[in-house]
Amino acid sequence: MSYTEEQLFEQLQDTMVRLFEIDAESVVPSARLYEDLDIDSIDAVNMIIEMKRVTDKKIPAERFREARTVGDVLSTVFAIVNE
């Protein structure tokens, strides 16, 4: 199944709200993971695992080394699920 960027953003936002108790309004593409949302590396791995479950795609953690914002994560997941 392929996803639109909007669908993936909604899934990512829902995941972050559920896993990390972040307000949905704070999960915007420009939000910085560590500085704005207090997402550390362990949280990031949990987020990737959850996105893998949601999309049913293998999502290699190493593809996220340069991800610094919610938008970076979204772009990476979008590229992976639509490859």
Backbone bond lengths (Angstrom), bond angles and torsions (degrees), N, CA, C in turn:
res aa  C-N    CA-C-N  psi(-1)  N-CA   C-N-CA  omega(-1)  CA-C   N-CA-C  phi
1 M - - - 1.451 - - 1.521 109.51 -
2 S 1.315 116.40 137.74 1.465 118.50 175.17 1.523 108.81 -101.41
3 Y 1.303 114.95 157.03 1.459 121.83 -176.82 1.519 108.98 -125.06
4 T 1.326 115.91 147.75 1.456 119.15 170.24 1.516 107.81 -80.65
5 E 1.307 115.67 162.94 1.455 119.37 178.07 1.534 110.09 -62.41
6 E 1.320 116.62 -36.64 1.469 120.48 179.12 1.529 111.49 -64.43
7 Q 1.338 117.20 -41.66 1.462 120.71 178.31 1.524 110.71 -63.51
8 L 1.324 115.71 -42.91 1.467 119.39 179.53 1.529 111.15 -66.32
9 F 1.330 116.81 -38.68 1.462 119.15 177.85 1.524 110.22 -61.08
10 E 1.326 116.78 -43.63 1.468 120.07 178.67 1.525 111.07 -61.08
11 Q 1.333 117.24 -41.32 1.462 120.97 177.96 1.529 110.94 -65.21
12 L 1.319 115.96 -43.85 1.465 120.95 179.76 1.529 110.43 -63.62
13 Q 1.310 116.14 -45.02 1.467 120.83 178.53 1.528 110.50 -60.33
14 D 1.326 116.53 -46.98 1.468 120.95 179.02 1.528 110.65 -60.30
15 T 1.317 116.61 -42.90 1.464 121.53 179.32 1.522 111.09 -60.62
16 M 1.327 116.98 -45.85 1.464 120.60 -178.17 1.531 111.15 -67.29
17 V 1.316 117.08 -37.15 1.464 120.54 178.06 1.526 109.71 -64.85
18 R 1.342 116.29 -45.80 1.473 120.48 -178.17 1.516 112.57 -68.70
19 L 1.326 116.74 -48.40 1.469 120.03 -174.16 1.520 113.48 -74.65
20 F 1.320 117.20 -37.87 1.466 120.19 -169.60 1.525 113.80 -117.68
21 E 1.344 116.80 4.06 1.459 121.82 178.93 1.527 112.07 53.32
22 I 1.336 114.94 44.04 1.464 122.14 177.09 1.524 107.20 -94.44
23 D 1.326 117.32 140.62 1.461 120.39 175.28 1.523 109.25 -62.99
24 A 1.329 117.01 135.12 1.466 122.02 -178.83 1.533 111.40 -55.92
25 E 1.335 116.76 -35.35 1.467 120.51 -178.74 1.528 111.95 -65.13
26 S 1.319 117.29 -22.28 1.469 121.62 179.97 1.525 112.34 -81.74
27 V 1.327 116.14 -19.87 1.471 120.47 -177.46 1.527 108.16 -87.76
28 V 1.323 114.28 87.45 1.464 122.19 178.51 1.524 107.92 -123.61
29 P 1.331 117.50 156.61 1.474 119.46 -176.27 1.527 114.72 -53.41
30 S 1.318 117.97 -33.12 1.470 119.78 -177.49 1.528 113.68 -83.24
31 A 1.333 118.13 -7.64 1.467 120.85 -178.40 1.525 110.30 -66.11
32 R 1.326 115.64 129.30 1.469 120.87 177.81 1.526 108.50 -81.30
33 L 1.312 115.57 133.45 1.464 120.73 -173.50 1.521 112.18 -59.26
34 Y 1.323 117.14 -53.82 1.459 120.03 -174.93 1.529 111.72 -79.67
35 E 1.324 116.33 -51.98 1.460 120.39 -172.68 1.527 112.80 -70.07
36 D 1.327 117.89 -42.33 1.462 120.68 -174.85 1.529 113.46 -92.73
37 L 1.333 116.41 -35.96 1.468 120.05 -172.72 1.522 114.08 -110.52
38 D 1.331 117.06 -3.93 1.465 122.40 178.51 1.529 111.99 59.18
39 I 1.351 115.96 39.40 1.464 122.28 176.97 1.531 107.34 -92.33
40 D 1.336 117.04 115.85 1.463 119.64 177.85 1.526 109.75 -94.94
41 S 1.316 117.51 -177.04 1.467 120.66 -174.67 1.528 112.59 -64.77
42 I 1.314 118.04 -35.38 1.468 120.40 177.89 1.527 109.81 -68.05
43 D 1.323 116.51 -42.20 1.461 120.20 175.84 1.524 110.66 -60.04
44 A 1.329 116.30 -41.12 1.462 120.61 -179.05 1.522 111.06 -61.94
45 V 1.318 117.01 -41.18 1.471 120.61 177.58 1.525 109.82 -62.54
46 N 1.325 117.41 -43.90 1.465 120.53 178.12 1.529 111.24 -61.53
47 M 1.323 116.70 -38.62 1.458 121.33 178.35 1.532 110.32 -64.15
48 I 1.318 117.12 -42.79 1.466 121.56 179.08 1.527 110.42 -64.48
49 I 1.320 117.38 -42.58 1.470 121.15 178.13 1.529 110.13 -59.99
50 E 1.313 116.11 -43.24 1.468 120.00 179.88 1.532 111.43 -66.47
51 M 1.331 117.63 -39.84 1.474 120.20 178.09 1.531 110.41 -67.13
52 K 1.317 116.57 -32.70 1.472 120.46 175.10 1.531 109.60 -63.30
53 R 1.319 116.39 -43.37 1.463 120.89 179.16 1.529 110.90 -64.06
54 V 1.306 116.43 -44.46 1.464 121.96 -177.58 1.530 111.64 -65.20
55 T 1.339 116.52 -43.91 1.468 120.53 -174.87 1.517 113.36 -90.48
56 D 1.334 117.09 -13.49 1.461 122.38 -176.57 1.531 111.79 58.96
57 K 1.332 115.82 33.69 1.468 122.62 178.18 1.519 109.19 -122.99
58 K 1.328 115.38 148.24 1.468 120.10 173.90 1.526 107.70 -72.87
59 I 1.317 115.92 121.73 1.461 121.04 -177.71 1.526 107.88 -120.02
60 P 1.344 117.23 98.08 1.464 120.02 -177.64 1.533 112.34 -69.14
61 A 1.318 115.64 126.84 1.470 121.50 -177.77 1.527 111.82 -57.96
62 E 1.332 117.83 -33.20 1.463 119.98 -177.36 1.525 113.02 -63.30
63 R 1.325 117.46 -19.54 1.473 120.54 178.11 1.538 111.30 -70.72
64 F 1.335 117.22 -10.69 1.460 121.23 -175.61 1.524 113.42 -104.49
65 R 1.328 117.57 9.86 1.470 120.11 -176.85 1.522 113.11 -56.68
66 E 1.322 116.61 -36.32 1.468 120.51 -176.95 1.526 113.17 -93.90
67 A 1.316 117.86 -1.19 1.465 121.12 -178.03 1.523 110.51 -69.96
68 R 1.313 115.72 124.24 1.462 120.79 179.72 1.521 112.26 -121.45
69 T 1.336 116.60 -19.47 1.460 120.67 -177.31 1.530 110.19 -127.22
70 V 1.323 115.78 166.99 1.464 120.62 174.30 1.524 109.23 -58.70
71 G 1.325 117.62 -39.24 1.466 121.64 178.32 1.519 112.45 -61.43
72 D 1.337 117.16 -38.25 1.471 121.12 176.84 1.524 110.59 -62.31
73 V 1.325 116.10 -44.68 1.469 120.73 178.76 1.521 109.70 -62.81
74 L 1.311 116.34 -45.75 1.458 121.27 180.00 1.523 111.39 -59.16
75 S 1.319 117.66 -46.98 1.468 121.54 179.98 1.523 111.43 -61.04
76 T 1.326 116.50 -41.26 1.465 121.05 -179.04 1.529 110.41 -67.19
77 V 1.321 117.62 -47.30 1.469 120.58 179.52 1.523 109.64 -63.09
78 F 1.323 117.76 -42.13 1.462 121.85 179.59 1.533 110.45 -59.45
79 A 1.325 116.61 -44.64 1.472 120.57 179.09 1.522 111.04 -63.08
80 I 1.322 117.50 -42.14 1.467 121.62 -177.80 1.519 111.37 -67.14
81 V 1.320 117.90 -47.49 1.468 119.25 -175.11 1.528 112.41 -72.53
82 N 1.308 117.43 -18.17 1.463 120.12 -179.75 1.526 113.03 -106.70
83 E 1.342 117.25 12.93 1.473 120.81 176.80 1.509 110.66 -73.11
